[in-house]
Amino acid sequence: MIYYLISPNYINVVTFVSILFAFALTCFAIYMGKNILPRDGGRAYAINGSKSVG
């Protein structure tokens, strides 16, 4: 089906651009949602956290 829309000569270029677009969109979504994502509380809240201090 995609060969009807895009010439087979440009399929590699379209694939590469699609991967770059997906990567950029993922980075943007992580950047915009970094305040919404859960954060690790660290060793202070872990069970026996004082024993694991290096």
PDB file of N, CA, C, O and CB in Angstrom:
ATOM      1  N   MET A   1       0.817  -1.192   0.000  1.00  0.00           N
ATOM      2  CA  MET A   1       0.000   0.000   0.000  1.00  0.00           C
ATOM      3  C   MET A   1       0.861   1.256   0.000  1.00  0.00           C
ATOM      4  O   MET A   1       0.559   2.227  -0.694  1.00  0.00           O
ATOM      5  CB  MET A   1      -0.930  -0.002   1.196  1.00  0.00           C
ATOM      6  N   ILE A   2       1.932   1.229   0.782  1.00  0.00           N
ATOM      7  CA  ILE A   2       2.770   2.423   0.847  1.00  0.00           C
ATOM      8  C   ILE A   2       3.494   2.681  -0.470  1.00  0.00           C
ATOM      9  O   ILE A   2       3.872   3.814  -0.767  1.00  0.00           O
ATOM     10  CB  ILE A   2       3.780   2.292   1.975  1.00  0.00           C
ATOM     11  N   TYR A   3       3.684   1.637  -1.248  1.00  0.00           N
ATOM     12  CA  TYR A   3       4.357   1.810  -2.537  1.00  0.00           C
ATOM     13  C   TYR A   3       3.484   2.563  -3.534  1.00  0.00           C
ATOM     14  O   TYR A   3       3.995   3.105  -4.515  1.00  0.00           O
ATOM     15  CB  TYR A   3       4.747   0.454  -3.113  1.00  0.00           C
ATOM     16  N   TYR A   4       2.172   2.604  -3.297  1.00  0.00           N
ATOM     17  CA  TYR A   4       1.295   3.402  -4.148  1.00  0.00           C
ATOM     18  C   TYR A   4       1.421   4.888  -3.820  1.00  0.00           C
ATOM     19  O   TYR A   4       1.179   5.736  -4.679  1.00  0.00           O
ATOM     20  CB  TYR A   4      -0.161   2.946  -3.989  1.00  0.00           C
ATOM     21  N   LEU A   5       1.795   5.203  -2.592  1.00  0.00           N
ATOM     22  CA  LEU A   5       1.910   6.598  -2.164  1.00  0.00           C
ATOM     23  C   LEU A   5       3.308   7.163  -2.363  1.00  0.00           C
ATOM     24  O   LEU A   5       3.464   8.339  -2.690  1.00  0.00           O
ATOM     25  CB  LEU A   5       1.523   6.722  -0.714  1.00  0.00           C
ATOM     26  N   ILE A   6       4.321   6.332  -2.168  1.00  0.00           N
ATOM     27  CA  ILE A   6       5.713   6.782  -2.220  1.00  0.00           C
ATOM     28  C   ILE A   6       6.459   5.943  -3.243  1.00  0.00           C
ATOM     29  O   ILE A   6       6.288   4.726  -3.319  1.00  0.00           O
ATOM     30  CB  ILE A   6       6.393   6.684  -0.822  1.00  0.00           C
ATOM     31  N   SER A   7       7.275   6.603  -4.012  1.00  0.00           N
ATOM     32  CA  SER A   7       8.083   5.895  -4.992  1.00  0.00           C
ATOM     33  C   SER A   7       9.087   4.991  -4.278  1.00  0.00           C
ATOM     34  O   SER A   7       9.662   5.391  -3.265  1.00  0.00           O
ATOM     35  CB  SER A   7       8.810   6.891  -5.923  1.00  0.00           C
ATOM     36  N   PRO A   8       9.303   3.795  -4.784  1.00  0.00           N
ATOM     37  CA  PRO A   8      10.281   2.898  -4.150  1.00  0.00           C
ATOM     38  C   PRO A   8      11.695   3.481  -4.109  1.00  0.00           C
ATOM     39  O   PRO A   8      12.524   3.036  -3.315  1.00  0.00           O
ATOM     40  CB  PRO A   8      10.307   1.574  -4.884  1.00  0.00           C
ATOM     41  N   ASN A   9      11.973   4.459  -4.948  1.00  0.00           N
ATOM     42  CA  ASN A   9      13.296   5.084  -4.938  1.00  0.00           C
ATOM     43  C   ASN A   9      13.525   5.901  -3.667  1.00  0.00           C
ATOM     44  O   ASN A   9      14.669   6.074  -3.244  1.00  0.00           O
ATOM     45  CB  ASN A   9      13.465   5.977  -6.166  1.00  0.00           C
ATOM     46  N   TYR A  10      12.460   6.400  -3.058  1.00  0.00           N
ATOM     47  CA  TYR A  10      12.585   7.275  -1.892  1.00  0.00           C
ATOM     48  C   TYR A  10      12.194   6.598  -0.586  1.00  0.00           C
ATOM     49  O   TYR A  10      12.108   7.264   0.445  1.00  0.00           O
ATOM     50  CB  TYR A  10      11.742   8.501  -2.086  1.00  0.00           C
ATOM     51  N   ILE A  11      11.956   5.306  -0.605  1.00  0.00           N
ATOM     52  CA  ILE A  11      11.478   4.630   0.596  1.00  0.00           C
ATOM     53  C   ILE A  11      12.514   4.669   1.721  1.00  0.00           C
ATOM     54  O   ILE A  11      12.139   4.750   2.891  1.00  0.00           O
ATOM     55  CB  ILE A  11      11.115   3.186   0.274  1.00  0.00           C
ATOM     56  N   ASN A  12      13.800   4.613   1.395  1.00  0.00           N
ATOM     57  CA  ASN A  12      14.843   4.690   2.430  1.00  0.00           C
ATOM     58  C   ASN A  12      14.873   6.066   3.074  1.00  0.00           C
ATOM     59  O   ASN A  12      15.059   6.181   4.286  1.00  0.00           O
ATOM     60  CB  ASN A  12      16.220   4.363   1.835  1.00  0.00           C
ATOM     61  N   VAL A  13      14.693   7.105   2.279  1.00  0.00           N
ATOM     62  CA  VAL A  13      14.685   8.469   2.805  1.00  0.00           C
ATOM     63  C   VAL A  13      13.470   8.675   3.702  1.00  0.00           C
ATOM     64  O   VAL A  13      13.582   9.256   4.782  1.00  0.00           O
ATOM     65  CB  VAL A  13      14.688   9.501   1.654  1.00  0.00           C
ATOM     66  N   VAL A  14      12.321   8.204   3.259  1.00  0.00           N
ATOM     67  CA  VAL A  14      11.102   8.350   4.052  1.00  0.00           C
ATOM     68  C   VAL A  14      11.222   7.580   5.365  1.00  0.00           C
ATOM     69  O   VAL A  14      10.773   8.063   6.404  1.00  0.00           O
ATOM     70  CB  VAL A  14       9.876   7.861   3.255  1.00  0.00           C
ATOM     71  N   THR A  15      11.810   6.414   5.331  1.00  0.00           N
ATOM     72  CA  THR A  15      12.010   5.629   6.548  1.00  0.00           C
ATOM     73  C   THR A  15      12.938   6.348   7.514  1.00  0.00           C
ATOM     74  O   THR A  15      12.665   6.402   8.713  1.00  0.00           O
ATOM     75  CB  THR A  15      12.574   4.249   6.207  1.00  0.00           C
ATOM     76  N   PHE A  16      14.031   6.900   7.004  1.00  0.00           N
ATOM     77  CA  PHE A  16      14.979   7.622   7.850  1.00  0.00           C
ATOM     78  C   PHE A  16      14.337   8.859   8.473  1.00  0.00           C
ATOM     79  O   PHE A  16      14.513   9.117   9.664  1.00  0.00           O
ATOM     80  CB  PHE A  16      16.213   8.025   7.039  1.00  0.00           C
ATOM     81  N   VAL A  17      13.601   9.618   7.682  1.00  0.00           N
ATOM     82  CA  VAL A  17      12.928  10.813   8.194  1.00  0.00           C
ATOM     83  C   VAL A  17      11.871  10.423   9.225  1.00  0.00           C
ATOM     84  O   VAL A  17      11.686  11.132  10.213  1.00  0.00           O
ATOM     85  CB  VAL A  17      12.282  11.615   7.038  1.00  0.00           C
ATOM     86  N   SER A  18      11.188   9.323   9.013  1.00  0.00           N
ATOM     87  CA  SER A  18      10.181   8.861   9.971  1.00  0.00           C
ATOM     88  C   SER A  18      10.811   8.497  11.309  1.00  0.00           C
ATOM     89  O   SER A  18      10.257   8.803  12.365  1.00  0.00           O
ATOM     90  CB  SER A  18       9.425   7.658   9.409  1.00  0.00           C
ATOM     91  N   ILE A  19      11.960   7.848  11.266  1.00  0.00           N
ATOM     92  CA  ILE A  19      12.662   7.486  12.504  1.00  0.00           C
ATOM     93  C   ILE A  19      13.135   8.736  13.236  1.00  0.00           C
ATOM     94  O   ILE A  19      13.011   8.823  14.458  1.00  0.00           O
ATOM     95  CB  ILE A  19      13.862   6.561  12.200  1.00  0.00           C
ATOM     96  N   LEU A  20      13.674   9.702  12.502  1.00  0.00           N
ATOM     97  CA  LEU A  20      14.100  10.960  13.128  1.00  0.00           C
ATOM     98  C   LEU A  20      12.920  11.702  13.742  1.00  0.00           C
ATOM     99  O   LEU A  20      13.027  12.245  14.842  1.00  0.00           O
ATOM    100  CB  LEU A  20      14.801  11.857  12.101  1.00  0.00           C
ATOM    101  N   PHE A  21      11.803  11.724  13.038  1.00  0.00           N
ATOM    102  CA  PHE A  21      10.611  12.392  13.554  1.00  0.00           C
ATOM    103  C   PHE A  21      10.112  11.712  14.826  1.00  0.00           C
ATOM    104  O   PHE A  21       9.746  12.392  15.785  1.00  0.00           O
ATOM    105  CB  PHE A  21       9.503  12.406  12.492  1.00  0.00           C
ATOM    106  N   ALA A  22      10.093  10.390  14.846  1.00  0.00           N
ATOM    107  CA  ALA A  22       9.647   9.659  16.030  1.00  0.00           C
ATOM    108  C   ALA A  22      10.580   9.909  17.212  1.00  0.00           C
ATOM    109  O   ALA A  22      10.121  10.055  18.344  1.00  0.00           O
ATOM    110  CB  ALA A  22       9.565   8.158  15.731  1.00  0.00           C
ATOM    111  N   PHE A  23      11.887   9.960  16.955  1.00  0.00           N
ATOM    112  CA  PHE A  23      12.850  10.239  18.020  1.00  0.00           C
ATOM    113  C   PHE A  23      12.656  11.649  18.575  1.00  0.00           C
ATOM    114  O   PHE A  23      12.646  11.845  19.790  1.00  0.00           O
ATOM    115  CB  PHE A  23      14.288  10.066  17.502  1.00  0.00           C
ATOM    116  N   ALA A  24      12.503  12.631  17.684  1.00  0.00           N
ATOM    117  CA  ALA A  24      12.304  14.014  18.117  1.00  0.00           C
ATOM    118  C   ALA A  24      11.001  14.158  18.894  1.00  0.00           C
ATOM    119  O   ALA A  24      10.957  14.859  19.905  1.00  0.00           O
ATOM    120  CB  ALA A  24      12.305  14.961  16.911  1.00  0.00           C
ATOM    121  N   LEU A  25       9.950  13.508  18.434  1.00  0.00           N
ATOM    122  CA  LEU A  25       8.672  13.575  19.132  1.00  0.00           C
ATOM    123  C   LEU A  25       8.762  12.928  20.512  1.00  0.00           C
ATOM    124  O   LEU A  25       8.167  13.431  21.465  1.00  0.00           O
ATOM    125  CB  LEU A  25       7.580  12.898  18.304  1.00  0.00           C
ATOM    126  N   THR A  26       9.486  11.835  20.632  1.00  0.00           N
ATOM    127  CA  THR A  26       9.679  11.179  21.921  1.00  0.00           C
ATOM    128  C   THR A  26      10.458  12.067  22.881  1.00  0.00           C
ATOM    129  O   THR A  26      10.089  12.197  24.048  1.00  0.00           O
ATOM    130  CB  THR A  26      10.401   9.848  21.737  1.00  0.00           C
ATOM    131  N   CYS A  27      11.535  12.678  22.394  1.00  0.00           N
ATOM    132  CA  CYS A  27      12.320  13.590  23.239  1.00  0.00           C
ATOM    133  C   CYS A  27      11.483  14.773  23.687  1.00  0.00           C
ATOM    134  O   CYS A  27      11.570  15.189  24.842  1.00  0.00           O
ATOM    135  CB  CYS A  27      13.562  14.086  22.490  1.00  0.00           C
ATOM    136  N   PHE A  28      10.677  15.317  22.797  1.00  0.00           N
ATOM    137  CA  PHE A  28       9.818  16.452  23.139  1.00  0.00           C
ATOM    138  C   PHE A  28       8.770  16.050  24.173  1.00  0.00           C
ATOM    139  O   PHE A  28       8.498  16.807  25.105  1.00  0.00           O
ATOM    140  CB  PHE A  28       9.134  17.004  21.881  1.00  0.00           C
ATOM    141  N   ALA A  29       8.184  14.874  24.016  1.00  0.00           N
ATOM    142  CA  ALA A  29       7.170  14.411  24.964  1.00  0.00           C
ATOM    143  C   ALA A  29       7.775  14.188  26.346  1.00  0.00           C
ATOM    144  O   ALA A  29       7.146  14.512  27.353  1.00  0.00           O
ATOM    145  CB  ALA A  29       6.515  13.118  24.461  1.00  0.00           C
ATOM    146  N   ILE A  30       8.978  13.644  26.406  1.00  0.00           N
ATOM    147  CA  ILE A  30       9.643  13.455  27.699  1.00  0.00           C
ATOM    148  C   ILE A  30       9.979  14.804  28.323  1.00  0.00           C
ATOM    149  O   ILE A  30       9.810  14.985  29.529  1.00  0.00           O
ATOM    150  CB  ILE A  30      10.926  12.607  27.535  1.00  0.00           C
ATOM    151  N   TYR A  31      10.451  15.753  27.518  1.00  0.00           N
ATOM    152  CA  TYR A  31      10.789  17.080  28.027  1.00  0.00           C
ATOM    153  C   TYR A  31       9.550  17.791  28.572  1.00  0.00           C
ATOM    154  O   TYR A  31       9.607  18.414  29.632  1.00  0.00           O
ATOM    155  CB  TYR A  31      11.440  17.925  26.922  1.00  0.00           C
ATOM    156  N   MET A  32       8.447  17.699  27.860  1.00  0.00           N
ATOM    157  CA  MET A  32       7.234  18.385  28.294  1.00  0.00           C
ATOM    158  C   MET A  32       6.576  17.687  29.489  1.00  0.00           C
ATOM    159  O   MET A  32       5.885  18.337  30.273  1.00  0.00           O
ATOM    160  CB  MET A  32       6.246  18.472  27.138  1.00  0.00           C
ATOM    161  N   GLY A  33       6.779  16.392  29.638  1.00  0.00           N
ATOM    162  CA  GLY A  33       6.127  15.662  30.708  1.00  0.00           C
ATOM    163  C   GLY A  33       7.020  15.332  31.878  1.00  0.00           C
ATOM    164  O   GLY A  33       6.651  14.514  32.721  1.00  0.00           O
ATOM    165  N   LYS A  34       8.196  15.953  31.954  1.00  0.00           N
ATOM    166  CA  LYS A  34       9.124  15.581  33.021  1.00  0.00           C
ATOM    167  C   LYS A  34       8.613  15.944  34.409  1.00  0.00           C
ATOM    168  O   LYS A  34       9.039  15.339  35.393  1.00  0.00           O
ATOM    169  CB  LYS A  34      10.454  16.242  32.791  1.00  0.00           C
ATOM    170  N   ASN A  35       7.714  16.912  34.513  1.00  0.00           N
ATOM    171  CA  ASN A  35       7.154  17.250  35.819  1.00  0.00           C
ATOM    172  C   ASN A  35       6.010  16.318  36.202  1.00  0.00           C
ATOM    173  O   ASN A  35       5.621  16.256  37.368  1.00  0.00           O
ATOM    174  CB  ASN A  35       6.669  18.691  35.825  1.00  0.00           C
ATOM    175  N   ILE A  36       5.473  15.596  35.227  1.00  0.00           N
ATOM    176  CA  ILE A  36       4.364  14.682  35.472  1.00  0.00           C
ATOM    177  C   ILE A  36       4.875  13.286  35.816  1.00  0.00           C
ATOM    178  O   ILE A  36       4.231  12.556  36.569  1.00  0.00           O
ATOM    179  CB  ILE A  36       3.441  14.623  34.251  1.00  0.00           C
ATOM    180  N   LEU A  37       6.025  12.916  35.271  1.00  0.00           N
ATOM    181  CA  LEU A  37       6.559  11.576  35.473  1.00  0.00           C
ATOM    182  C   LEU A  37       6.978  11.372  36.931  1.00  0.00           C
ATOM    183  O   LEU A  37       7.431  12.319  37.575  1.00  0.00           O
ATOM    184  CB  LEU A  37       7.752  11.330  34.535  1.00  0.00           C
ATOM    185  N   PRO A  38       6.833  10.156  37.463  1.00  0.00           N
ATOM    186  CA  PRO A  38       7.226   9.908  38.854  1.00  0.00           C
ATOM    187  C   PRO A  38       8.740   9.973  39.026  1.00  0.00           C
ATOM    188  O   PRO A  38       9.502   9.668  38.109  1.00  0.00           O
ATOM    189  CB  PRO A  38       6.708   8.545  39.318  1.00  0.00           C
ATOM    190  N   ARG A  39       9.151  10.375  40.213  1.00  0.00           N
ATOM    191  CA  ARG A  39      10.580  10.486  40.518  1.00  0.00           C
ATOM    192  C   ARG A  39      10.938   9.475  41.598  1.00  0.00           C
ATOM    193  O   ARG A  39      10.114   9.118  42.440  1.00  0.00           O
ATOM    194  CB  ARG A  39      10.949  11.931  40.972  1.00  0.00           C
ATOM    195  N   ASP A  40      12.169   9.030  41.553  1.00  0.00           N
ATOM    196  CA  ASP A  40      12.663   8.084  42.543  1.00  0.00           C
ATOM    197  C   ASP A  40      12.940   8.827  43.842  1.00  0.00           C
ATOM    198  O   ASP A  40      13.598   9.868  43.836  1.00  0.00           O
ATOM    199  CB  ASP A  40      13.938   7.359  42.036  1.00  0.00           C
ATOM    200  N   GLY A  41      12.442   8.299  44.954  1.00  0.00           N
ATOM    201  CA  GLY A  41      12.649   8.924  46.247  1.00  0.00           C
ATOM    202  C   GLY A  41      14.047   8.721  46.796  1.00  0.00           C
ATOM    203  O   GLY A  41      14.470   9.443  47.699  1.00  0.00           O
ATOM    204  N   GLY A  42      14.759   7.761  46.269  1.00  0.00           N
ATOM    205  CA  GLY A  42      16.121   7.527  46.708  1.00  0.00           C
ATOM    206  C   GLY A  42      16.217   6.524  47.833  1.00  0.00           C
ATOM    207  O   GLY A  42      15.246   5.854  48.186  1.00  0.00           O
ATOM    208  N   ARG A  43      17.403   6.436  48.383  1.00  0.00           N
ATOM    209  CA  ARG A  43      17.682   5.433  49.414  1.00  0.00           C
ATOM    210  C   ARG A  43      17.036   5.767  50.748  1.00  0.00           C
ATOM    211  O   ARG A  43      16.837   4.877  51.576  1.00  0.00           O
ATOM    212  CB  ARG A  43      19.170   5.289  49.601  1.00  0.00           C
ATOM    213  N   ALA A  44      16.713   7.007  50.966  1.00  0.00           N
ATOM    214  CA  ALA A  44      16.144   7.381  52.261  1.00  0.00           C
ATOM    215  C   ALA A  44      14.808   6.686  52.512  1.00  0.00           C
ATOM    216  O   ALA A  44      14.436   6.463  53.664  1.00  0.00           O
ATOM    217  CB  ALA A  44      15.964   8.894  52.340  1.00  0.00           C
ATOM    218  N   TYR A  45      14.091   6.345  51.462  1.00  0.00           N
ATOM    219  CA  TYR A  45      12.782   5.719  51.610  1.00  0.00           C
ATOM    220  C   TYR A  45      12.820   4.215  51.348  1.00  0.00           C
ATOM    221  O   TYR A  45      11.782   3.557  51.407  1.00  0.00           O
ATOM    222  CB  TYR A  45      11.791   6.372  50.674  1.00  0.00           C
ATOM    223  N   ALA A  46      13.979   3.667  51.065  1.00  0.00           N
ATOM    224  CA  ALA A  46      14.097   2.237  50.787  1.00  0.00           C
ATOM    225  C   ALA A  46      14.160   1.452  52.094  1.00  0.00           C
ATOM    226  O   ALA A  46      14.533   1.982  53.140  1.00  0.00           O
ATOM    227  CB  ALA A  46      15.347   1.949  49.924  1.00  0.00           C
ATOM    228  N   ILE A  47      13.792   0.190  52.009  1.00  0.00           N
ATOM    229  CA  ILE A  47      13.909  -0.682  53.180  1.00  0.00           C
ATOM    230  C   ILE A  47      15.393  -0.950  53.411  1.00  0.00           C
ATOM    231  O   ILE A  47      16.102  -1.358  52.491  1.00  0.00           O
ATOM    232  CB  ILE A  47      13.109  -2.029  52.984  1.00  0.00           C
ATOM    233  N   ASN A  48      15.859  -0.725  54.624  1.00  0.00           N
ATOM    234  CA  ASN A  48      17.274  -0.871  54.979  1.00  0.00           C
ATOM    235  C   ASN A  48      18.167  -0.035  54.062  1.00  0.00           C
ATOM    236  O   ASN A  48      19.220  -0.496  53.621  1.00  0.00           O
ATOM    237  CB  ASN A  48      17.690  -2.348  54.912  1.00  0.00           C
ATOM    238  N   GLY A  49      17.749   1.165  53.786  1.00  0.00           N
ATOM    239  CA  GLY A  49      18.503   2.038  52.891  1.00  0.00           C
ATOM    240  C   GLY A  49      19.851   2.438  53.441  1.00  0.00           C
ATOM    241  O   GLY A  49      20.784   2.682  52.676  1.00  0.00           O
ATOM    242  N   SER A  50      19.972   2.510  54.760  1.00  0.00           N
ATOM    243  CA  SER A  50      21.259   2.898  55.345  1.00  0.00           C
ATOM    244  C   SER A  50      22.324   1.823  55.142  1.00  0.00           C
ATOM    245  O   SER A  50      23.516   2.133  55.144  1.00  0.00           O
ATOM    246  CB  SER A  50      21.094   3.184  56.833  1.00  0.00           C
ATOM    247  N   LYS A  51      21.919   0.576  54.970  1.00  0.00           N
ATOM    248  CA  LYS A  51      22.885  -0.500  54.743  1.00  0.00           C
ATOM    249  C   LYS A  51      23.466  -0.467  53.333  1.00  0.00           C
ATOM    250  O   LYS A  51      24.560  -0.979  53.092  1.00  0.00           O
ATOM    251  CB  LYS A  51      22.231  -1.845  54.993  1.00  0.00           C
ATOM    252  N   SER A  52      22.731   0.136  52.409  1.00  0.00           N
ATOM    253  CA  SER A  52      23.195   0.123  51.021  1.00  0.00           C
ATOM    254  C   SER A  52      24.029   1.348  50.660  1.00  0.00           C
ATOM    255  O   SER A  52      24.429   1.511  49.508  1.00  0.00           O
ATOM    256  CB  SER A  52      22.014   0.030  50.089  1.00  0.00           C
ATOM    257  N   VAL A  53      24.289   2.204  51.638  1.00  0.00           N
ATOM    258  CA  VAL A  53      25.107   3.388  51.359  1.00  0.00           C
ATOM    259  C   VAL A  53      26.534   2.930  51.090  1.00  0.00           C
ATOM    260  O   VAL A  53      27.102   2.154  51.859  1.00  0.00           O
ATOM    261  CB  VAL A  53      25.061   4.413  52.550  1.00  0.00           C
ATOM    262  N   GLY A  54      27.111   3.419  49.987  1.00  0.00           N
ATOM    263  CA  GLY A  54      28.444   2.985  49.567  1.00  0.00           C
ATOM    264  C   GLY A  54      29.490   3.606  50.382  1.00  0.00           C
ATOM    265  O   GLY A  54      30.675   3.351  50.165  1.00  0.00           O
TER     266      GLY A  54
END
